[in-house]
Amino acid sequence: MAKITAIIFSRHPNANRIIIINDKYDLSYSIKDDEHDRRAAKYTHIPNVFPKSEDVFPGAADFNKLMANSGNKVRLQKLVKAQMQTQVGRVCGDIIYCGGETSTNLSTGVANGYYVFKHPEADTMMFSAYAKLRTENYTGPVVLDSEDTDVYVQASYVSHQVRGELFMKRKLALIDCHTMLPEEVANIIIPLHILTGSDHTSGFYGHRKKVILEKVMTDPEARELLEQVGESPVLDDKVRKYMTVLVLSHVYAESADVTCAQARASKWHKLKKKSMIRLPPDDDSLDLHVERTNYLTYCQLHYNLLEHPSPLAMAGKS
């Protein structure tokens, strides 16, 4: 565990406050669970591991395999927290350890209620903490350290919404989040990213995210279709129709006025090598996909909220 803490301190030697945000893997259900289960299906058996501070850190392949087990993630988080508590003297300011509804100042050992968020996802908690920093009149630069694409996407949006310098740490470089995307694209990048595949949603087979992004960046109509996604946690019928049009016309290049069934039939006749996985989704599958996209977009657009509505409570309300 000394390796993990050494990496954190070496990447941020001049930080005057470090806030560590953790996913809540001990929940009975999370919006990520289905997607995590799908990605972990290649692992036949993941043992429960009880790491010790003196253990050798596993290689990348073994580490990814172990982390497919949520219990292993929880135990690793606890061990890292304990190790960080022994190293607080290496930072001139505070180290805050956040685990959703609990938060502790490791420098003092006292519970810190200021950085408590009733979110199941570290992605949104990270930006809730950022919003808190700005509301307490902190005007200095803030650096986010994450390799998660979802965080990069949300950072590009938030940087245009909140005044202040926001950077992403990438290896040895700092990326200015405000310059990653033009504002008109940053405003719709969250729903576009979630719709085309994220930590929580599957992508459309054979349709690369970068290609779809390039289409949207040059198409004002496509951006307009995305602007109303996530305004409410309950999916409006009009927004549902807009998202269906976007998928069929801008992802699968079919006419905007066709149904999913018509688009599937059209694409089947065009395929030289017949393959069911290359067809557009059917009505029910696409409907569930856009429902989830709308809910997740709402959560990420409203990152400053201390508590998000339950996705289970949203079911059946649209």
Number of C-alpha atoms within 10 A of each C-alpha: 19 16 12 12 16 13 10 14 17 9 14 15 11 11 15 11 14 18 18 18 21 19 19 21 21 12 10 7 12 19 18 15 16 14 15 17 12 10 13 17 10 10 11 6 12 14 11 13 14 10 15 11 14 8 9 11 14 10 8 9 8 10 11 12 15 20 16 20 20 18 17 18 20 16 16 19 17 12 16 16 17 14 17 23 17 13 16 17 12 12 17 14 14 17 25 22 23 27 24 20 15 15 21 22 19 20 19 13 11 11 16 16 13 11 26 20 25 15 24 24 20 19 21 26 28 24 23 22 22 22 17 15 15 15 11 8 8 12 12 11 9 18 19 20 18 14 12 11 12 19 21 21 22 23 25 26 26 22 21 19 14 13 11 15 14 22 22 20 16 13 9 6 9 14 15 16 22 20 13 16 17 13 16 15 19 23 21 24 24 28 25 27 23 23 27 22 17 18 16 19 21 16 16 19 12 11 13 13 16 11 10 17 18 10 14 22 18 11 12 12 11 21 20 15 17 21 17 19 29 24 17 14 23 18 22 18 10 11 20 19 13 19 27 23 21 24 23 21 17 18 21 19 12 21 14 15 12 15 16 22 14 15 22 21 13 16 19 17 10 10 12 8 9 12 9 12 10 17 21 25 19 14 13 9 11 17 16 11 20 23 25 22 27 26 24 24 26 22 21 25 22 18 23 19 18 17 17 20 14 14 15 10 8 14 11 7 9 11
